[in-house]
Amino acid sequence: MHCPEKQVGASFKEWLTLPDMGLLVSTAFNVILVNLSHGSASTFLPLRSAPPSSLHNKLIIAMTNERNIH
């Protein structure tokens, strides 16, 4: 693995990982978060408020071959 001298973006230890941080993302953005990956699926609802009822704000993240698709 080649590591550039000047790091661009966040290091791996600073990434948000799913499903560990699903509730955090859902609550922070007040969205229904759906995480799809090979062999599993998770849905997270905001903790502090009800999900929007008329316009459901959804964030769907699909993991395929270790790459994410939003």
N, C-alpha and C positions, 0 to 999 in steps of 0.2 A: 504494500500500500504506500502510495506517495503522499506525503503530507507537505503542503506548501509552507513556505516560511511565514507568510502572512496569512493568517486564518481568515476566511471569509464566512460569515454566518456563525451559527452556534455550534459548539462542539457536541459530540454525541452525548456526553453526560448531561447536557442542558436541553436535550430534546424532550418533548412530551411523548410518552409512549402510551399506546392503547393496548388493552383496555384500562390500564392503571389510571390514566388521567381523563377518562371519559366523562365522569361526573363534573370534574373541574371545567372542562371545555363547555359542556352542556349548560352549566350554571352561569359561567362567565358571559356567554353569548346569548343566553336564553333561547336555546334551540333544542330541537330533538336531534340527538346525535346517533347515527346508525353506523356501526363499524362492521364491515364485512371482510372476512379473511378466509383463507383456505381452511375449511373444516369448522368454522365457528362464525357466529354473528352475535352482536351485542347492541342493545338499544339503551340509551341514557336519556333521562328526563331531567330538567332543571330542578334543583333542590329548593331554591328560595321562592319560586313563583310557579304558577301553573304554566304549562306550555301555551303559546298563543293559540286561541281557539278558532278564530276565523281564518287567519292565514297561518297555516302551520309552517313555521320556519324549520326546515330540515337541513342537516348537514350530514351527507353520506360520504363515508370514506371506505373505499374498497382497496384491499391489499392484494396485489397479484404479483407473483415472482419478486417479492420483497420491494416492490415499488408501489407508491400510493397514487390513487386516482381520486380526485375530488369531484 
